[in-house]
């Protein structure tokens, strides 16, 4: 079963390799990060760590049983007990319940350790895997919006201490 770890400085190399190896895969369902993201990765990683230290966001890596980074899952923009959930899993790890398990675990962390009451998330209608992950974890659709010019569905979940 995969495990989650809070993002640390020593995750930088593995995280960059993960993002590069899966760039085309991710671009099928979410906006591409762009070349600047990769060129400025070290600065971006440091900024994420600083943001995490401030308590505004929590960034996690998903590791397989051998310790290989196979995904990431984040809670960002904490405000009034709410945060936005985002996640991505390597193409090689799809179809094995990795995202579903990681979302379940981060929901527990959000309620128990991070003091959050609700989470929001977004997924495109043409991404049935992500829609299924959110539904399996108790998220409900609350509206539609445009994400990088394409239709997306906004999701919401109320957390409680039993999560």
Residue, then its C-alpha position, 0 to 999 in steps of 0.5 A: x500500500x502506498x504511503x504519504x510523506x509531507x514534502x521535504x527538501x530531499x524529495x526535490x530530485x525524485x519529484x522533478x523526475x516524476x513530473x518530467x516522466x509523466x508530463x505528457x500523461x498529466x497534460x491529457x487531463x490537466x493544464x500543462x505546467x509549462x517549460x518554466x516550471x521545470x526550468x525553475x523547479x528548485x526555486x519552486x520547490x523551495x517556495x512550496x516548502x516555505x508555503x507549507x511551513x507557513x501553514x497555508x498549504x500541505x504538500x505530500x508525495x505518494x510513495x510505493x512500498x519500495x519508496x519510489x515516488x509515484x504521485x503527489x497530493x496537496x491541500x492548498x490555500x487554507x482559508x476558514x477551515x477549507x482547502x483545495x485538494x489536488x493530486x496526480x499519480x504516475x501513469x505507471x501507477x494508475x488503475x491500482x487504487x493509489x489515488x483513491x487511497x491517497x485521497x482517503x488518507x489526506x482527508x483523514x490528515x486534513x480533519x485530524x492534523x490540519x484542522x480543516x472542516x471542508x475540502x474542495x476539488x476540481x476535475x474535468x468531465x473527460x477525466x472519469x478516473x479522477x471523478x471516480x476517485x472523488x466520488x469514492x471519497x465522499x465528494x459531491x459535485x457543486x458546480x461547473x467552471x472553466x479550467x484553462x478554458x475547458x469545462x470542469x466540475x467543482x467538488x466539495x466534501x465536509x470532513x469530520x473527526x471520524x475521517 
